[in-house]
Each structure stands twice: as structure tokens, then as C-alpha cells.
């Protein structure tokens, strides 16, 4: 019973973990190299495009 329940939600769990990982990587990149200009592209859309 548990295996059927787990398999049904596994895809959603992967999506949540992936989303959190992308946000974490973007935050880390912005801290490591903060944008020097106000027109700089934010890190989140760039990391999102590569994920």
C-alpha cells in the first residue's frame, strides 16, 4: 500500500526538491558575485533556464 502511495507522489516531490535547489543555487550565486549594475539579469531566471 505505501509503495503505491509513494509512487503516486514521487513526481511532485521531485519537482518541489528541484524548485528549492534552483532557488538555493541562484541565492548562492548572487551572494558569491553580487550584481554590479541595476540592469543586471537576476540569477534565478538564468539558473531556471539551465535546470
C-alpha positions in Angstrom: 0.0 0.0 0.0 2.7 2.5 0.9 4.6 1.8 -2.3 1.6 2.8 -4.4 1.1 5.9 -2.4 4.7 6.9 -2.7 4.9 6.2 -6.4 1.9 8.5 -7.0 3.6 11.4 -5.2 7.2 10.9 -6.3 6.9 13.2 -9.4 5.6 16.0 -7.3 8.3 15.6 -4.7 11.0 15.7 -7.3 9.5 18.9 -8.6 9.5 20.5 -5.2 13.1 19.5 -4.5 14.2 20.7 -7.9 12.5 24.1 -7.4 14.1 24.5 -4.0 17.5 23.5 -5.4 17.2 26.1 -8.2 16.3 28.8 -5.8 19.2 27.8 -3.5 21.8 27.8 -6.3 20.5 31.2 -7.5 20.8 32.7 -4.0 24.3 31.2 -3.6 25.4 32.7 -7.0 24.0 36.2 -6.1 25.9 36.0 -2.7 29.1 34.9 -4.3 29.1 37.5 -7.1 26.5 40.3 -6.4 25.3 42.2 -9.4 27.3 45.4 -10.0 24.6 47.1 -12.1 20.9 47.6 -11.5 20.1 46.3 -15.1 21.9 43.0 -14.4 19.9 39.9 -15.1 18.8 38.2 -11.8 20.4 34.8 -11.2 17.1 33.0 -10.7 15.8 33.2 -14.3 19.3 32.2 -15.5 19.6 29.2 -13.3 15.9 28.2 -14.0 16.7 28.2 -17.8 19.6 25.8 -17.3 17.8 23.4 -15.0 
